[in-house]
Amino acid sequence: MKAFQDKVVLITGGTRGIGRATARRFLEEGAAVVIVGRGRESLSAALASLDGKVEGCAADVATVEGCRTAVAAARQSFGRLDVLFACAGSYEAAPIGAATEALWDRTMDTHAKGTFFCVQEAAPALRENGGCVITMASDAGLLGFRGGWAAYCAAMGAVVNLTRQLAIDLAPDVRVNGLAPGPVGTEHLYGDLKGGVYGGFENSRDPIQAVADTLPLKRIIEPGEIADAVLFLAGARSMTGSILSIDAGSTIALP
């Protein structure tokens, strides 16, 4: 029997990168999956790339209504909910003097607010089945970065400690753990590196390798490696309140 046979998994930010890779892994392990994305075109493209019992939900989980819509979609599609992977996110950098209220609000709403209200909405269904939550933080929630990342680091730090508090609040019925990845090779990261958006590496001949060279393991993390960690946490029955660093050593070797 497959590890997640007949379990139902809700993945916010499931249309690309880590979210889509995780959806694929859960499907391979027998789960039914609902992926959430803001854009209908990206949602359709993601669904076309996945095989198995998978449905899509168009919602913006930076809003409370979007969180409600996402959780309702999982219950309506498959009748239950066992795992919530709160993966929706993005990042923007700006020097302190140039950071706007809109940038701050977008960053905090997507990460801290969206994570909290998705968990709040999902908690009753997760309690019914002894389910679990996996949150998505970042190494940026554990240390500071050069280059104008105040809003992002603040949001990621909020997700890290929110994860610990949610683990207390929802115990013993629901486990809550988090991930704090380092640089992951998603379309977003590669696009920003090549476009000079990811501060500090825009003058490098090979910005992708320049980022890798800052890490002890000298490599960018693959989305599938984060997906494997999500499945591990979803099955780790004695873990709650933990933050798992899958970071190629970034948190021990800040340049």
Secondary structure, DSSP 4 states (H G I P E B T S, - for coil): --TTTT-EEEEETTTSHHHHHHHHHHHHTT-EEEEEES-HHHHHHHHHT--SSEEEEE--TTSHHHHHHHHHHHHHHHS---EEEE---------GGG--HHHHHHHHIIIIIHHHHHHHHHHHHHHHHT-EEEEE--GGGTS--TTT-HHHHHHHHHHHHHHHHHHHHHTTTSEEEEE----B--HHHHHHHHHT-STT-TT-SSHHHHHHHTSTT-SPBPHHHHHHHHHHHHH-TT--S-EE--STTGGG---
